[in-house]
Amino acid sequence: MRYLKRQNINRRTANDTTVYSDVANANVYIAPTGNGSLVLPVGNSASRPGSPTSGMMRYNTDAVTGGQVEIYSAGRWRALRFVEQGTIIQQNLGAGDSSNTYFGPLNSTYYNPSNNANNTTIGAQNVLVIVENVIQVSGINYTVVQNPTLPAETYTPKNSVAYASGTTTLYFNTSLFVTGASGNGTTATLTFTAKTAVPFAVGSQISVTGINPNGYNGTFTVTGSTTGSVSFANTTTGTYVNGGEIDSVGAVYPTVNLVGATVTGTNIPGSTTVQSYVTDPNTDSLVSITINNATTTSTVPVNTAVTITQASASGSGYYLNFSTPVPYGKVVVALLGFDS
């Protein structure tokens, strides 16, 4: 006896019709019984077919992708796009120093070279870049490059806290957001979130911007400083409303990883390097470094320069490359994934 049926994919049911083609063999239909569904092949990027062909579809389980359906098209695996809100990553890449043109690497959650080597590539048009609240134009202001050679960088911050023999953590004049301001007609005092050490040395120069009322803004010499406030000569008596940033004149904004950088200066032994460092979370200005060799002999007063030199290195991943150096203190922000 011969059965006339569309296609048999169930050995126990002779008239199974869950998968079938039309009379012309032009279209294939999947019609499971009831509320069933089609289950795609599942695996991570490493388990993709070795020789994919256009039209292949699978579900990628890699954590970096968040799990996604992907199709092999135009020579690479591409994620399906959905009509729903995507995840936009706002990445602060540091501030300019008037010499560096490279900023990165870009966040690997958006692009992970080891996991997605055949999946996603970043072009300048896929990244929205803002420098000090000004949108940059891809191809004119910046490009995106992969694994660039990063030039050597040298920084010369000045210490905000005197360091004595045996010191392993050095603190520097930095930049911070203002949380309050008050004046008595001769002296103005600005407050900020309390820090581990004094962030502005007495006698150093600071630039104050963005405060309302405007009278507190300008360039001043520090006359008093604590871990939570800084004072200077000023005739303003207005009540603080909002805003404001205190920038030490000469603050350092690292654009490269300082770990391993060479440190030289007064009472700093030879072969001293940076073990770790801290930058302000809001301004990206250098706050402190921890060094592998303790300082020697007498106390070194505030406002003494220390030289930090990081040799040329190979960057890993994608970096922004600006056509001209980013001006000193201007913060670079990248928005990744906005095109998803």
C-alpha positions in Angstrom: 0.0 0.0 0.0 1.3 3.4 -0.9 0.5 6.6 1.0 0.0 9.9 -0.8 1.3 12.5 1.6 3.3 15.8 1.6 6.4 14.7 3.6 7.0 12.3 6.5 9.2 13.6 9.3 7.4 11.5 12.0 8.1 7.8 11.6 5.0 6.9 13.6 2.5 9.0 11.7 1.9 8.2 8.0 0.1 11.4 7.2 2.4 13.9 9.0 2.2 17.3 7.4 4.3 19.6 9.6 6.8 20.3 6.8 5.7 20.3 3.2 6.1 22.1 -0.1 3.6 23.5 -2.5 2.7 21.7 -5.8 5.3 23.7 -7.7 8.0 23.0 -5.1 8.5 26.7 -5.0 7.9 27.2 -1.2 8.4 25.2 1.9 5.9 25.4 4.7 6.4 24.6 8.4 3.0 24.0 10.2 3.4 22.2 13.5 0.3 21.0 15.2 -1.3 23.3 17.9 0.9 26.0 19.4 4.3 24.5 18.4 7.2 26.5 17.0 10.3 26.2 14.9 13.4 25.7 17.0 16.6 27.1 15.5 20.1 25.6 15.9 21.6 27.0 19.2 25.2 27.6 20.0 27.9 30.2 20.6 30.1 32.0 18.1 32.7 29.2 18.3 30.2 26.6 17.2 29.2 28.4 14.0 29.4 26.3 10.8 33.0 26.2 9.5 31.9 26.9 5.9 28.7 28.9 6.1 26.5 29.7 3.1 24.2 32.6 2.7 20.8 32.2 4.3 21.9 30.1 7.2 20.1 31.0 10.5 20.9 30.2 14.1 20.6 31.5 17.7 23.9 32.8 19.1 24.1 32.3 22.9 27.3 34.4 23.5 26.8 36.5 26.7 28.5 39.5 25.0 25.7 39.6 22.4 22.9 39.1 25.0 21.7 36.2 22.9 20.4 36.9 19.4 19.1 35.4 16.2 21.7 35.7 13.4 21.7 35.1 9.7 24.7 34.5 7.4 24.5 37.2 4.7 26.9 39.1 2.5 29.9 37.1 3.8 29.4 37.5 7.5 27.0 36.6 10.4 24.5 39.4 11.0 22.2 39.8 14.0 18.5 40.3 13.2 17.2 43.8 14.2 14.0 44.1 16.2 11.5 47.0 16.5 12.2 47.7 20.2 14.4 49.8 22.3 18.0 48.8 22.1 20.8 49.2 24.7 22.9 52.4 24.2 26.2 52.4 25.9 27.6 55.8 26.9 31.3 55.5 27.2 33.5 58.2 28.7 36.9 57.9 27.0 38.8 60.6 28.9 39.8 64.1 28.3 42.1 65.6 25.7 45.7 66.8 26.5 46.2 68.9 23.3 48.5 66.2 21.8 46.8 62.8 21.8 44.5 61.7 19.0 43.6 58.2 20.0 40.8 57.4 22.5 39.7 53.8 23.4 39.3 51.0 23.4 35.6 51.1 22.7 33.5 49.1 25.0 33.7 45.3 24.2 30.0 44.8 25.2 29.2 46.5 21.9 32.0 44.8 20.0 34.1 41.9 21.3 36.9 41.0 18.9 37.5 37.5 20.4 33.8 36.5 20.4 32.6 38.2 17.2 35.5 38.3 14.8 33.1 37.4 12.0 30.0 39.2 13.2 30.3 42.9 13.8 32.7 45.5 12.6 32.6 49.1 13.8 32.8 52.0 11.4 32.9 55.7 12.3 29.3 56.0 11.1 28.2 53.5 13.8 29.5 55.6 16.7 28.1 58.9 17.9 31.0 61.0 19.3 30.7 64.1 21.5 33.5 66.3 22.6 32.6 68.8 25.4 28.9 68.6 24.3 29.7 69.2 20.6 28.8 66.4 18.2 31.7 65.3 16.0 31.3 64.4 12.3 32.7 60.9 11.2 35.2 61.0 8.4 36.0 64.6 9.2 36.6 64.9 12.9 37.4 61.3 13.6 37.7 57.8 12.2 37.5 54.4 13.9 40.6 52.2 13.7 41.4 48.7 14.9 44.5 47.7 17.0 46.4 51.0 16.4 49.9 51.8 17.6 49.5 54.2 20.4 52.1 56.9 20.8 54.2 57.4 23.9 52.6 59.8 26.5 54.3 62.0 29.1 52.5 63.7 31.9 53.8 66.1 34.6 51.2 66.5 37.3 52.0 68.4 40.5 51.3 66.9 43.9 48.5 68.3 46.0 49.7 66.7 49.2 53.3 66.8 50.4 54.9 63.3 50.4 57.5 62.1 52.9 59.9 59.2 53.0 58.1 55.8 52.6 55.1 57.2 50.6 53.7 54.9 47.9 50.6 56.8 46.9 51.0 60.3 45.4 48.0 62.7 45.1 47.8 65.4 42.5 45.9 68.7 41.8 42.9 67.5 39.9 39.4 68.6 38.6 36.1 68.1 40.4 32.4 69.0 40.2 31.1 71.7 42.6 28.3 70.8 45.1 28.1 74.2 46.8 29.5 77.8 47.0 29.5 80.6 49.5 31.2 83.9 49.9 31.7 86.6 52.6 32.8 89.4 50.4 36.5 88.7 50.7 36.8 84.9 50.4 34.8 82.3 48.4 34.6 78.7 49.4 33.5 75.9 47.1 32.5 72.5 48.3 32.6 69.1 46.6 32.2 65.5 47.4 34.8 64.6 50.1 38.0 63.0 48.7 40.6 60.7 50.3 43.2 63.5 50.2 43.3 67.2 49.6 42.8 67.6 45.8 44.0 71.2 45.5 47.3 72.5 46.9 47.4 75.9 48.6 49.2 78.2 46.2 48.1 76.3 43.1 46.0 77.9 40.3 42.4 76.7 39.6 39.9 77.6 36.9 36.2 77.7 38.1 33.5 77.5 35.5 29.8 76.8 35.2 28.6 78.0 38.6 25.4 80.0 39.0 25.8 82.8 40.2 28.5 83.7 37.7 30.6 85.7 40.3 32.3 82.5 41.5 33.7 81.7 38.1 37.2 82.7 37.0 40.9 81.8 37.6 42.1 82.0 41.2 45.0 81.1 43.5 44.0 78.6 46.2 44.3 80.1 49.7 42.7 77.3 51.7 42.0 73.6 50.9 40.5 70.5 52.7 39.4 67.1 51.5 35.9 68.6 50.8 36.4 72.3 50.0 38.7 74.9 48.4 38.9 78.7 49.1 40.2 81.7 47.3 40.0 85.5 47.3 36.7 86.6 45.8 34.1 89.4 46.5 31.0 87.4 45.6 28.3 86.8 48.3 25.6 85.2 46.2 23.8 82.0 47.2 24.8 78.9 45.2 22.2 77.8 42.8 23.7 74.9 40.7 26.5 73.8 38.4 30.2 74.3 38.4 33.5 72.6 37.9 36.9 73.3 39.5 39.8 72.6 37.2 43.4 72.7 38.5 45.5 74.6 36.0 47.9 71.8 34.9 45.6 68.9 35.8 46.4 65.7 33.9 43.8 63.8 31.9 45.3 60.4 31.0 44.4 59.1 27.5 46.4 55.9 27.9 46.5 53.2 30.6 49.1 54.3 33.1 49.8 50.9 34.7 53.5 50.1 34.1 54.4 53.7 33.2 57.7 55.0 34.4 57.7 57.5 37.3 60.5 60.0 38.0 60.8 63.0 40.3 62.2 64.3 43.6 63.0 61.5 46.1 61.5 58.8 43.7 63.9 55.8 43.3 65.0 54.6 39.9 63.0 51.9 38.1 59.7 53.1 39.8 56.5 52.4 37.9 52.8 52.9 38.3 51.0 49.9 39.9 47.6 51.5 39.8 46.0 54.9 39.4 42.7 56.8 40.1 40.9 59.3 38.0 37.9 61.4 38.9 34.7 59.6 37.7 33.1 62.9 36.5 36.0 64.8 34.9 38.6 62.0 34.2 41.3 64.1 35.7 44.2 62.1 37.4 43.7 62.0 41.2 46.5 59.7 42.4 49.0 57.0 41.5 50.3 54.1 43.5 54.0 53.3 42.8 56.0 50.1 43.3 58.9 51.8 45.2 58.5 54.0 48.3 59.7 57.6 48.1 63.0 58.4 49.9 64.6 60.9 52.3 63.0 64.3 53.1 59.4 65.5 52.6 58.6 66.9 49.2 56.4 70.0 49.3 53.1 70.5 47.4 53.1 71.7 43.8 56.3 69.6 43.0 56.1 68.1 39.5 56.3 64.3 39.0 56.9 62.9 35.5 54.9 59.9 34.3 56.0 58.4 31.0 54.1 55.6 29.2 55.9 54.1 26.3 54.4 53.5 22.8 52.1 50.4 22.8 49.8 48.4 20.6 46.1 49.1 21.3 43.8 46.1 21.3 40.3 46.6 19.9 38.7 49.6 18.3 39.8 53.2 18.9 38.6 56.6 17.9 41.3 58.5 16.0 40.8 62.2 15.8 42.1 64.2 12.8 43.6 66.8 15.2 44.5 66.5 18.9 41.6 66.9 21.3 42.0 70.2 23.2 43.2 70.1 26.8 40.5 69.1 29.3 37.8 68.5 26.7 36.0 65.2 27.6 35.4 62.7 24.8 32.1 60.6 25.0 31.1 57.8 22.6 27.6 56.5 22.2 27.7 52.9 21.1 24.8 50.8 19.9 22.5 53.7 19.1 22.1 52.2 15.6 20.7 48.9 17.0 
